[in-house]
Amino acid sequence: MGQPLISKLIEMKKILLIEDNDDIRINTKEILELSNYKVIVAADGKIGVEKAISEKPDLIICDIMMPVLDGFGVLHSIHNNESIKNTPFIFLTAKTERNDFRKGMDLGADDYLTKPFTGTELLNAVDIRLKKSESMKMEISSGLEQMQRLMEVSGTKKTLQSLSEDRPVNKYKKKQIIYSEGNHPNRLYYVLKGKVKAYKTNDDGKELVTSLFSPGDFLGYIALLEGTTYKDTAKALEETELAIIPREEFDELVNKNPEVTKKMMQLLAKNISEKENQLLSLAYNSLRKKVAEALIVLQKKYNVDNKKEFVIDMNRESLASIAGTAKESLIRTLGDFQNEKMIEIKPNGAISILNHIKLELLLN
């Protein structure tokens, strides 16, 4: 009685198995399920990518030679999707495909298994990859809980909550500027309520959105860490409330302990990586791909409750600046997406995403 109850209390790790051979797929699934893993299966690469996006597995096991989309194509698609690109990936390869497995490792696979493999070899590879993945989850998440942890590591007695207590909360109306490009920072902002965008403007007055913020996010930290002026402008997208942490107390937090500085550098590195992806998208993506990615970014950022129907209520100018395109081109593309039943445009102009997987997998 006791053991099954304990097993139920342990969160099952989710594994996606992509394999076109029925016998191998069935046997491998059975071995993994007997070891208390939840297994999702796909018989070809295209279905596998779709399930990876929708299910967000903890590990992917994938054959190389498959119809529709081979294992290399699957790996490429996974690495180009922001939400699943860090998922551990194990290739399955036949002995006659030794050169292929080397190619897979060069492309970013974490491990490989040569067919036929034993149950022990399979479970050992899975266990090693999952443990390594857990140990490498050092990514800093913005928000109250993470900053609290940083302050505890640094030995700072004050918590973020105490920093925010007895301080007036700044309230901003829709379209009100929070800080402007070129100004010197003197505080750290924490979003309590509302939505904020950061953007840059060119000489012609055209905007490009560089970041989006929602409750639980900090903004303005890059200029504080660099000791420079703001590189962009922040504006409220709706009625917004921000808690203010003075620069002196933020500096004390960062300078108190080298471990805190290291973690803040990781946060900066993540920001740089996001900007690089944004630049690549602007440089090489088609108009349809840019608009689709803008819709997906907004869904991931603001659909925190994972509502079945997510509605984007944003004017076309702001949406165009996120996509990095002209408003007229955006409107035309949204119309095409509605005709293809990927989105629905409400009478008030709000956009409902009907098929986010199709949007994510949209070809360039």
PENOR-V356566 format. One record per pair of residues at least 12 apart in sequence whose ideal C-beta (glycine too) atoms are under 10 Angstrom apart, sorted by the first residue. I is the first residue (numbers start at 1). J is the second residue. If there is no record, write none. Layout:
i=(I I)
j=(J J)
//
This chain:
i=(7 8 10 11 11 12 12 12 12 12 12 13 13 13 13 13 13 13 13 13 13 13 13 13 13 14 14 14 14 14 14 14 14 14 15 15 15 15 15 15 15 15 15 15 15 15 15 15 15 15 15 15 15 15 15 16 16 16 16 16 16 16 16 16 16 16 16 16 16 16 16 16 16 16 16 16 16 17 17 17 17 17 17 17 17 17 17 17 17 17 17 17 17 17 17 18 18 18 18 18 18 18 18 18 18 18 18 18 18 18 18 18 18 18 18 18 19 19 19 19 19 19 19 19 19 19 19 19 20 20 20 20 20 20 20 20 20 20 20 21 21 21 21 21 21 22 24 24 24 24 24 25 25 25 25 25 26 27 27 27 28 28 28 28 28 28 28 28 28 29 29 30 31 31 31 31 31 31 31 32 32 32 32 32 32 34 34 35 35 35 35 35 37 37 37 37 37 37 38 38 38 39 39 40 40 40 40 40 41 42 42 42 42 42 43 43 43 43 44 44 44 44 44 44 44 45 45 45 45 45 45 45 45 45 45 45 45 45 45 46 46 46 46 46 46 46 46 47 47 47 48 48 48 48 48 48 48 48 48 48 48 48 49 49 49 49 49 49 49 49 49 49 49 49 49 49 50 50 50 50 50 51 52 52 52 52 52 52 52 52 53 53 53 53 53 53 53 53 53 53 54 54 54 54 55 56 56 56 57 57 57 58 58 58 58 58 58 58 59 59 59 59 59 59 59 59 59 59 59 60 60 60 60 60 60 60 60 60 60 60 60 61 61 61 61 61 61 61 61 61 61 61 62 62 62 62 62 62 62 62 62 62 62 63 63 63 63 63 63 64 64 64 64 64 64 64 64 64 64 64 64 65 65 65 65 65 65 66 70 71 71 71 71 71 71 71 71 71 71 71 72 72 72 72 72 72 74 74 75 75 75 75 75 75 75 76 76 77 77 78 78 79 79 79 80 80 80 81 81 81 82 82 82 82 82 82 82 82 83 83 83 84 85 85 86 86 86 86 87 87 87 88 88 88 88 88 88 88 88 88 88 88 88 88 89 89 89 89 89 89 89 89 90 90 90 90 90 90 90 90 90 90 90 91 91 91 91 91 91 91 91 91 91 92 92 92 92 92 92 92 93 93 93 93 93 94 94 94 95 95 95 96 96 97 97 97 98 98 100 101 101 110 110 110 110 110 111 111 111 111 111 112 113 113 138 138 138 139 139 139 139 139 140 140 140 140 140 140 140 140 140 141 141 141 141 142 142 142 142 142 142 142 142 142 142 142 143 143 143 143 143 143 143 143 144 144 144 144 144 144 144 144 144 144 145 145 146 146 146 146 146 147 147 147 147 147 147 147 147 147 147 147 147 148 148 149 149 150 150 150 150 150 150 150 150 150 151 151 151 151 151 151 151 152 153 153 153 153 153 153 154 154 154 154 154 154 154 154 154 154 154 155 155 155 156 156 156 156 156 156 158 158 158 160 160 160 160 160 160 160 161 163 163 163 163 163 163 163 163 163 164 164 164 164 164 165 167 167 167 167 168 168 169 169 169 169 169 169 169 170 170 170 170 170 170 170 170 171 171 171 171 171 171 171 171 172 172 172 172 172 172 172 172 172 172 172 172 173 173 173 173 173 174 174 174 174 174 174 174 174 175 175 175 175 175 175 176 176 176 176 176 177 177 177 177 178 178 178 178 178 178 178 178 178 178 178 178 178 178 179 179 179 179 179 179 179 179 179 179 180 180 180 180 180 180 181 181 181 181 181 181 181 181 181 181 181 182 182 182 182 182 183 183 183 183 184 184 184 184 184 184 185 185 185 185 185 185 185 185 185 185 185 185 185 186 186 186 186 186 186 186 186 187 187 187 187 187 187 187 187 187 187 187 188 188 188 188 188 188 188 188 188 188 188 188 188 188 188 188 188 189 189 189 189 189 189 189 189 189 189 189 189 190 190 190 190 190 190 190 190 190 190 190 190 191 191 191 191 191 191 191 191 191 191 191 191 192 192 192 192 192 192 193 193 193 193 193 193 193 193 194 194 194 194 194 194 194 194 194 194 195 195 195 195 195 195 195 195 195 195 195 195 195 195 195 195 196 196 196 196 196 196 196 196 196 196 196 196 196 196 197 197 197 197 197 197 197 197 197 197 197 197 197 197 197 197 198 198 198 198 198 198 198 198 198 198 198 198 198 199 199 199 199 199 199 199 199 199 200 200 200 200 201 201 201 206 206 206 206 206 207 207 207 207 207 207 207 207 207 208 208 208 208 208 208 208 208 209 209 209 209 209 209 209 209 209 209 209 209 209 210 210 210 210 210 210 210 210 210 210 211 211 211 211 211 211 211 212 212 212 212 212 212 212 213 213 213 213 213 213 214 214 214 214 214 214 215 215 215 215 216 217 218 218 218 218 218 219 219 219 220 220 220 220 220 220 221 221 221 221 221 221 221 222 222 222 222 223 224 224 224 224 224 224 225 225 225 225 225 225 225 225 226 227 235 237 237 237 237 237 238 238 274 277 278 278 278 278 279 281 281 281 281 281 281 282 282 282 283 284 285 285 285 285 285 286 286 286 286 287 287 287 287 287 287 287 287 287 288 288 288 288 288 288 288 288 288 289 289 289 289 289 289 290 290 290 290 290 290 290 290 290 291 291 291 291 291 291 291 291 291 291 291 291 291 291 291 291 291 292 292 292 292 292 292 292 292 292 292 292 292 292 292 293 293 293 293 293 293 294 294 294 294 294 294 294 294 294 294 294 294 294 295 295 295 295 295 295 295 295 295 295 295 295 295 295 296 296 296 296 296 296 297 297 298 298 298 298 298 298 298 298 298 299 299 299 299 299 299 299 300 300 302 303 303 309 309 309 309 310 310 310 310 310 311 311 311 311 311 311 311 312 312 312 312 312 312 312 313 313 313 313 313 314 314 314 315 315 316 316 316 316 316 316 317 319 319 319 319 320 331 334 334 337 337 337 337 337 337 337 338 338 338 340 340 340 340 340 341 341 341 342 342 342 342 342 342 342 343 343 343 343)
j=(36 36 36 38 58 33 36 37 38 39 58 32 35 36 37 38 39 57 58 59 126 127 130 133 134 37 38 39 40 55 56 57 58 59 28 29 32 33 35 37 38 39 40 41 55 57 58 59 60 61 88 90 126 129 130 38 39 40 41 42 48 49 51 52 55 56 57 58 59 60 61 62 74 78 84 87 89 29 32 37 39 40 41 42 43 48 51 57 59 60 61 62 63 90 92 40 41 42 43 44 45 46 47 48 49 51 52 60 61 62 63 66 69 71 74 92 41 42 43 44 48 61 62 63 66 71 92 115 42 43 44 45 48 63 65 66 67 68 70 43 63 65 66 92 115 43 63 92 115 116 117 39 41 42 43 63 41 116 119 122 41 61 63 92 113 115 117 119 122 41 61 119 117 118 119 120 122 123 126 59 61 119 122 123 126 119 123 119 122 123 126 127 57 58 59 123 126 130 55 57 58 57 61 52 54 55 57 60 61 55 60 62 66 74 63 66 67 68 63 66 67 68 69 70 74 62 63 64 66 67 68 69 70 71 72 73 74 75 77 66 67 68 69 73 74 77 361 66 68 69 60 61 62 63 66 68 69 71 73 74 77 78 62 68 69 73 74 75 76 77 78 81 84 357 360 361 77 357 358 360 361 357 74 77 78 81 83 84 87 89 77 78 81 83 84 296 356 357 360 361 84 356 357 360 84 83 84 87 84 87 88 87 88 126 129 130 133 134 87 88 89 90 110 111 125 126 129 130 133 74 75 78 84 87 88 89 90 91 109 110 129 88 89 90 91 92 111 113 122 125 126 129 74 75 78 89 90 91 92 93 104 109 112 91 92 93 94 97 115 91 92 93 94 97 100 101 103 104 109 112 115 92 93 94 96 97 100 92 100 89 91 92 93 97 100 101 103 104 107 109 91 100 103 104 107 109 89 91 89 91 103 104 107 108 109 107 108 360 361 108 109 107 108 109 277 280 360 296 360 361 273 274 277 293 296 297 300 360 296 300 360 360 108 277 133 136 137 139 110 129 133 109 110 111 125 126 128 129 130 131 132 133 134 136 104 107 108 109 110 111 112 129 104 109 110 111 112 113 122 125 126 128 129 103 104 105 107 109 110 111 112 113 114 104 112 113 114 115 117 122 109 112 113 114 115 114 115 116 114 115 116 114 115 112 114 115 112 114 112 113 114 125 128 129 132 133 125 126 128 129 132 125 125 126 262 263 266 263 266 267 269 270 262 263 264 265 266 267 268 269 270 216 217 267 270 190 191 213 214 216 217 218 219 221 267 270 160 190 191 214 215 216 217 218 159 160 161 164 190 192 215 216 218 243 160 216 160 216 218 263 267 159 160 161 163 188 190 216 218 221 245 250 253 160 161 260 263 253 254 256 257 259 260 263 264 267 163 249 252 253 256 257 260 260 253 256 257 259 260 263 252 253 254 255 256 257 258 259 260 261 263 256 257 260 249 252 253 256 257 260 249 252 253 188 190 218 243 245 249 253 243 188 190 243 244 245 246 249 250 253 190 192 243 244 245 243 243 244 245 246 243 244 190 192 193 241 242 243 244 187 189 192 240 241 242 243 244 192 193 194 236 239 240 241 242 193 194 196 234 235 236 237 238 239 240 241 242 194 236 238 239 240 194 195 235 236 237 238 239 240 235 236 237 238 315 318 234 235 236 239 240 233 234 235 236 191 196 197 198 213 219 220 230 233 234 235 236 240 242 198 219 220 223 229 230 232 233 234 235 229 230 232 233 234 235 198 199 200 201 223 229 230 231 232 233 234 229 230 231 232 233 223 229 230 233 223 227 228 229 230 247 220 221 222 223 224 225 226 227 228 229 230 247 250 220 223 224 244 246 247 248 250 220 224 242 243 244 245 246 247 248 249 250 218 219 220 221 223 224 225 242 243 244 245 246 247 249 250 251 253 213 217 218 219 220 221 234 240 242 243 244 245 213 215 216 217 218 219 220 241 242 243 244 245 213 214 215 216 217 218 219 236 240 241 242 243 215 216 240 241 242 243 214 215 238 239 240 241 242 243 213 214 215 236 237 238 239 240 241 242 212 213 214 215 217 235 236 237 238 239 240 298 301 302 313 314 211 212 213 214 215 217 219 234 235 236 237 238 240 242 209 210 211 212 213 219 232 233 234 235 236 237 314 318 321 322 210 211 212 213 219 220 222 230 231 232 233 234 235 211 212 232 233 234 235 318 321 322 231 232 233 321 232 233 321 317 320 321 324 326 232 233 235 317 318 320 321 322 324 232 278 282 320 321 322 323 324 232 235 237 278 294 297 318 319 320 321 322 323 324 231 232 233 234 271 274 275 278 321 322 232 234 271 274 275 278 301 237 297 298 300 301 302 322 234 236 237 240 242 301 237 240 301 302 303 304 240 241 302 304 304 301 242 243 245 250 267 232 234 242 234 242 244 245 247 250 245 250 254 264 267 268 271 267 268 271 272 247 245 247 250 251 254 264 250 251 254 261 264 265 267 268 268 251 318 302 313 314 315 318 313 314 297 293 293 297 322 324 324 293 294 297 323 324 364 323 324 325 324 364 323 324 325 362 364 333 362 363 364 323 324 325 326 329 330 332 333 336 329 333 336 337 340 359 362 363 364 323 333 359 362 363 364 320 322 323 324 325 329 330 333 364 319 320 322 323 324 325 329 330 331 332 333 334 336 337 343 359 362 323 333 337 342 343 353 356 358 359 360 361 362 363 364 322 323 324 359 360 362 312 314 318 319 320 321 322 323 324 325 330 333 359 310 312 319 322 323 334 337 342 343 351 353 356 359 360 353 356 357 359 360 362 322 323 310 312 314 318 319 322 323 351 353 311 312 351 353 356 359 360 356 360 314 353 356 344 352 353 354 351 352 353 354 356 344 346 348 350 351 352 353 343 346 349 350 351 352 353 346 348 349 350 351 349 350 351 327 349 328 330 331 334 349 351 330 331 334 349 351 333 345 349 351 351 353 354 355 358 359 362 351 352 354 354 355 358 359 362 354 355 358 354 355 356 357 358 359 362 355 356 358 359)
//
